[in-house]
Amino acid sequence: MKIYFERTGGFAGIRMAATVNTESLSPEQARELRDTLDAAAFFDLPARIESPALEADRFRYKLTVEAEGRRHTVEVGEAAVPEALRPLLQHLMAAARSASRQ
């Protein structure tokens, strides 16, 4: 499974991105990531999730997941992130921070 993650926007407009390939993770880490993805029902989410309120200076997230012959992309504004998707975003932000330090 591959996950492409990008966070843009915010007050400073700093872009954060990461690509996670479960083949490069330990079996436990890969299973945890897959469980987090399943808990978010990621492949059932719409391609765009927007907040009805104006989101000036807020973050925007774009996630693309390729797994088992499927590919799905979700773009979501910070204020509209479903609760079930938050753990996945936190995991991917940590991966992006770790990659930027290397």
C-alpha positions as CSV (number, residue, x, y, z in Angstrom):
1,M,0.0,0.0,0.0
2,K,1.2,3.5,-0.8
3,I,-0.1,6.7,0.7
4,Y,0.7,10.1,-0.7
5,F,0.0,12.9,1.8
6,E,0.1,16.7,1.4
7,R,-0.8,19.5,3.7
8,T,-1.0,23.0,2.4
9,G,-2.3,26.4,3.5
10,G,-2.2,27.7,7.0
11,F,-1.1,31.1,8.1
12,A,2.4,30.7,6.8
13,G,1.5,28.7,3.8
14,I,4.1,26.0,4.4
15,R,3.6,22.8,2.5
16,M,4.2,19.5,4.2
17,A,4.3,16.2,2.2
18,A,5.2,12.6,2.6
19,T,4.9,9.3,0.8
20,V,4.5,6.2,2.9
21,N,5.0,2.7,1.4
22,T,4.0,-0.1,3.8
23,E,6.6,-2.3,2.2
24,S,9.2,-0.1,3.9
25,L,7.6,-0.4,7.3
26,S,7.7,-3.2,9.9
27,P,4.8,-5.6,9.7
28,E,3.4,-4.1,12.9
29,Q,3.6,-0.5,11.6
30,A,2.1,-1.6,8.3
31,R,-0.8,-3.3,10.1
32,E,-1.4,-0.3,12.3
33,L,-1.5,2.0,9.3
34,R,-3.9,-0.3,7.5
35,D,-6.1,-0.5,10.6
36,T,-6.2,3.3,10.9
37,L,-7.1,3.5,7.2
38,D,-9.9,0.9,7.6
39,A,-11.2,2.7,10.7
40,A,-11.5,5.9,8.7
41,A,-13.4,4.0,5.9
42,F,-11.1,5.9,3.6
43,F,-12.3,4.3,0.4
44,D,-15.9,5.2,1.2
45,L,-15.1,8.9,1.7
46,P,-16.0,11.4,-1.0
47,A,-13.3,13.0,-3.1
48,R,-13.9,16.4,-1.6
49,I,-15.0,17.2,2.0
50,E,-15.7,20.9,2.5
51,S,-16.8,22.9,5.5
52,P,-19.8,25.2,5.0
53,A,-17.8,28.0,6.8
54,L,-15.0,30.1,5.2
55,E,-11.6,28.5,6.0
56,A,-9.2,31.4,5.7
57,D,-5.7,30.5,7.0
58,R,-6.7,26.9,7.6
59,F,-4.9,23.8,6.4
60,R,-6.0,21.7,3.5
61,Y,-5.1,18.0,3.2
62,K,-4.8,15.8,0.2
63,L,-4.5,12.0,0.6
64,T,-4.1,9.5,-2.1
65,V,-4.1,5.8,-1.2
66,E,-3.2,3.0,-3.6
67,A,-4.0,-0.5,-2.1
68,E,-5.1,-3.8,-3.6
69,G,-5.6,-2.5,-7.1
70,R,-7.6,0.5,-5.9
71,R,-6.7,4.2,-5.9
72,H,-8.7,6.9,-4.1
73,T,-7.9,10.6,-3.4
74,V,-9.6,12.7,-0.7
75,E,-9.2,16.5,-0.3
76,V,-10.4,17.9,2.9
77,G,-10.4,21.3,4.6
78,E,-9.1,21.4,8.2
79,A,-12.5,22.4,9.7
80,A,-14.3,19.5,7.8
81,V,-12.0,16.6,8.7
82,P,-14.1,13.7,9.9
83,E,-13.2,12.5,13.4
84,A,-12.4,9.0,12.0
85,L,-9.9,10.5,9.6
86,R,-7.9,12.4,12.3
87,P,-5.7,9.5,13.5
88,L,-4.6,8.8,9.9
89,L,-3.8,12.5,9.3
90,Q,-1.8,12.6,12.6
91,H,0.2,9.5,11.6
92,L,1.0,11.0,8.1
93,M,1.9,14.4,9.6
94,A,4.4,12.7,11.9
95,A,5.8,10.8,8.9
96,A,6.2,14.1,7.0
97,R,7.9,15.8,9.9
98,S,10.3,12.8,10.2
99,A,11.1,12.8,6.5
100,S,11.8,16.6,6.6
101,R,14.4,16.1,9.3
102,Q,16.4,13.5,7.4
